[in-house]
Amino acid sequence: MHQMPARSKHCGRCDHCVFRFDHHCVWTNCCIGSQNHAHFLFFLTSLVVMVINATWLSFRVLHSYTVRERLWYAQYISADGNVYPMDWSALIQHLFMTFPRVVSMAVILSCISIAVLLYFTHHMLLLLRNQTTYEYDRLRALGLANHRTHPIPSKSDQSHLNGSYKFLFTTGPTWLYSRGVWANLYEVFGTQVTNSLRDFRRRLPIQMEFKTQ
């Protein structure tokens, strides 16, 4: 039986164990773990900046055209033949007829920006808790993802829990590995994880191969 460090998991897609396993990212085609978690967060940061910048440029083009053509001072003739001052509905319709691709891109990029920003915020909250996505999902399945403490189940309830979940039911915090904000940040962006893994590998038998990401 091979000894595995805490927070490690075998990835079925990559077919190797990952120390401090977070998740398998289909976009980068690799597992996110201790050795590349910081790079993944930098990747998310650059993605958020890029998408927000593209969204801002799209709306800036539409705004510049609106100001240059003085569209807010214009009037339009409705289907009933009456003349009305410019409003948002008529302005959006005019911009879409004039720049269909730019308007479509602005709408799509806005949706992508919101989705990416929410995803980035989720990962930053997990980072501040020193919690991985895999651990969060396991706790969420038990209804404990956003609770610092939780009760100890009765003995009858404990009998239905396997060993991998029994450790979750303690009187301590659900965020088992949180050591404070700065220590949590240093664990990901510092060298402590690398040194811990190196010390662990020194204690392993020589013939064992423990691949990590």
ZIGIDA-V204018 format. One record per helix or strand. SS is the DSSP state (2 for helix, 1 for strand). FROM is the first residue (numbers start at 1). LEN is the number of residues. If there is no record, write none. Layout:
BEGIN
SS;FROM;LEN / SS;FROM;LEN
END
This chain:
BEGIN
1;9;3 / 1;16;3 / 1;23;3 / 1;30;3 / 2;37;32 / 2;71;3 / 1;75;3 / 1;83;3 / 2;88;11 / 2;100;30 / 2;133;9 / 2;155;4 / 2;163;4 / 2;181;9 / 2;192;11
END
